[in-house]
Amino acid sequence: MKEKIRYVEPVITSDLARKMVFLAGPRQSGKTTIAKKLLKDFRQDIETRYLNWDAAEDREKILKDRFPAGEGMLVLDEIHKYSRWRQTVKGLYDKRGDHLQIMVTGSARLDHYRHGGDALQGRYHFHRLHPLSFAEIGGTALSDLEDLLAFSGFPEPFFLASEKETKRWSREYRTRLVTEDLQDLEKVKDIALVQQLVLRLPDLVGSPLSINSLREDLQVAHQTVARWVQILENLYMLFRIYPFGSPLIRAVKKEAKHYHLDWTVVKDPGARFENLVACHLLKWCHFLQDTEGRDLELRYFRDIDRREVNFVIMEDGKPLQFIECKTSRRNNPGRSLKYLKQRFAQAEALQIDLTGKDDILDKNNIHFLPAIKFLAQLV
């Protein structure tokens, strides 16, 4: 069977001809598969050209600067766990960058773990790999979207297409992130409390995340909970989006909402659908940031009068799209979507329906369309 080409592969191949490529993203999203496939495409020996910091033999080679000789491609996986990884990569690129295509991959935010100044500035292109999405699987029908909702976008559980195996995978995945990956990168003593936090967070998807409430639940300091949430974000377990504010509206400006890269942990059907859409939108924003340099942001809207819209796409600091998610078709737009459209007429207002079939532009210039049609336009 022909190997599937992931959405980032063509641009990574192009970028490797000019600079190093850093590929970050959640564990088991396909980074290693992509790296090894590219080595194969470049006709490189995977055994010698793929070095993983987690493998003792490869770690020794990295520590002793015993990298394969000659031109070609080299993959350094999880090297950010090494405290001197930036110096190692910089030295390798400065000495051999004219004839060596270097790819660095990691399951934590490589941009975060640069720690302060970036000694590698100008030497690499940074890409973020996301799990599979509706467009990437070639989805065309509601059944395809239902499969994504049920089995997640992570390749292993999605292709197994088993509810039981998805639950097993998800539990093992979260346990490994907290007990192994977190400990590799951060000093956290109260792992049991972090595990409680991980179990609590999915129930809070879709609402502003109150660190103070979590602090009370866990009986720890506010600063401690805030740090734990940031660590989970750095490990790509979750991500946060922040409120959109403007002088034209009385928006809240503090509390973020959060979503999970593995949306199957969210039990409420409406919140899970919202989470899936959030992941698709973030993937699209990151792809255009990384490949075209566009200044895109994913936010949400909520004001002091309790009006709320699920998502706001910003470009260059201005609203580009307002997006509301519904699990079933409603004939009239919500008051919040109408409110924003009236104040930002240039922005597109969309209401996407999980089970909807009609594609309609109403008298308020609000676009109603099925989720499958909207998501298929993304990446």
C-alpha positions, -999 to +999 in steps of 0.1 A: +000+000+000+013+034-009+024+055+021+001+085+029+017+119+024+010+141+054+001+177+048+034+191+060+057+169+040+060+189+007+069+222+025+093+204+048+111+188+018+114+223+002+126+239+034+153+213+040+171+225+009+177+259+025+177+255+063+172+231+092+137+221+099+122+218+134+091+196+136+072+197+168+038+183+179+021+159+202+035+125+208+022+098+184+009+124+159+033+110+132+066+130+135+088+099+135+069+083+106+074+115+086+111+118+094+118+082+084+097+085+053+117+116+043+150+097+050+137+070+027+128+096+000+163+110+003+177+075+000+193+076+033+201+048+057+176+051+085+197+030+110+226+056+109+208+088+099+180+087+125+192+094+161+167+093+190+177+108+223+155+083+241+177+054+228+208+048+249+230+040+219+219+071+199+222+093+230+258+083+234+266+092+198+250+126+203+269+133+235+302+123+219+294+142+186+296+110+166+273+119+138+274+101+104+299+115+080+292+127+045+264+147+029+227+138+031+199+141+057+201+137+095+172+134+119+176+142+156+145+131+175+136+143+211+170+160+214+154+189+232+156+167+264+193+173+263+202+205+282+229+215+256+209+206+226+209+241+211+247+243+211+250+208+196+226+216+168+241+250+161+276+236+159+265+208+136+247+232+113+275+258+113+301+232+104+281+210+080+250+229+071+261+234+035+258+197+027+237+182+055+199+185+057+191+185+095+157+178+108+150+181+146+117+166+159+102+167+194+070+160+213+073+192+233+072+228+222+107+233+208+100+270+206+094+270+244+124+249+253+148+273+236+149+290+271+155+327+266+175+339+236+174+318+204+210+311+194+196+292+164+177+322+150+178+323+112+191+288+108+158+268+108+121+268+097+097+257+124+067+235+117+040+221+140+024+188+132-012+182+142-032+150+143-053+140+114-082+162+104-113+159+082-096+174+052-064+154+057-083+120+058-101+131+026-135+132+044-166+137+023-195+124+045-209+128+079-198+093+087-162+103+082-166+132+107-183+108+132-153+085+129-130+114+138-152+123+168-153+088+180-116+077+175-097+110+176-073+123+149-042+104+163-033+079+136-031+047+157-066+048+173-082+064+142-071+036+119-079+009+144-115+024+145-124+006+178-140+023+207-124+000+231-089+004+216-094+042+215-101+043+253-071+021+260-049+042+238-061+075+253-056+063+289-021+050+282-012+082+262-022+105+291-004+083+317+028+083+296+027+121+291+024+127+329+047+100+343+074+101+316+075+131+293+066+156+319+094+143+342+119+144+314+114+182+310+102+196+343+107+190+380+073+182+394+069+165+427+032+161+430+026+138+400-006+124+416-021+159+417-011+166+381-029+133+372-060+146+391-058+178+371-056+159+338-087+140+347-106+171+358-098+193+327-119+176+300-151+184+320-143+221+317-139+223+279-158+251+263-160+273+294-134+299+306-108+281+326-106+293+362-072+286+377-086+297+410-113+271+410-087+244+400-066+257+429-094+252+453-102+217+439-066+205+442-057+225+474-025+239+460-012+274+452-026+294+423+009+297+408+014+259+410-018+251+391-009+278+365+025+262+360+011+227+356-014+239+330+014+256+311+035+224+312+006+204+298+003+229+271+041+227+263+037+190+260+008+194+235-017+177+257-039+208+255-040+243+242-056+275+253-073+303+234-078+338+247-107+362+245-111+387+216-114+422+229-121+455+211-132+491+220-164+483+201-175+456+225-174+451+263-155+418+261-139+399+289-102+400+287-087+375+311-097+339+313-087+315+285-107+285+272-088+253+268-091+223+244-075+188+242-056+175+212-072+141+220-108+153+220-121+118+229-114+126+265-143+151+264-175+132+271-202+158+264-211+155+227-215+192+222-183+201+239-165+173+220-176+187+187-165+222+197-132+207+208-128+190+174-135+222+155-110+241+178-083+216+168-091+219+131-090+257+133-057+257+153-041+233+128-051+256+099-038+287+117-005+270+126+000+257+090-005+292+075+018+308+102+045+282+096+043+280+058+032+316+047+042+337+077+006+350+081-002+366+115-032+344+124-047+338+159-075+317+172-096+333+199-131+333+213-156+360+222-174+366+255-186+399+269-198+411+303-234+407+291-229+370+286-229+370+248-205+344+235-192+330+202-171+299+201-143+311+179-128+342+164-101+340+137-078+370+138-054+382+112-031+412+117-050+420+149-084+422+132-113+397+132-114+377+100-141+351+109-166+345+137-175+309+140-203+293+161-207+255+164-240+237+167-246+199+169-280+203+151-293+228+126-310+260+140-329+282+116-319+315+133-284+326+143-277+332+179-278+368+192-241+368+199-232+360+163-256+387+150-242+412+175-206+407+163-216+407+126-233+441+131-202+456+147-176+440+124-194+439+090-161+431+071-156+398+091-173+366+079-199+352+103-204+314+102-227+290+120-215+254+113-239+225+120-227+190+128-257+174+111-267+202+088-272+198+051-280+233+038-256+260+027-274+293+032-265+330+035-293+346+055-306+382+056-281+391+084-252+380+061-246+350+084-234+319+066-250+286+077-232+255+064-227+219+073-196+211+093-183+186+067-183+214+041-166+239+064-139+215+077-131+202+042-119+237+033-092+236+060-060+216+060 
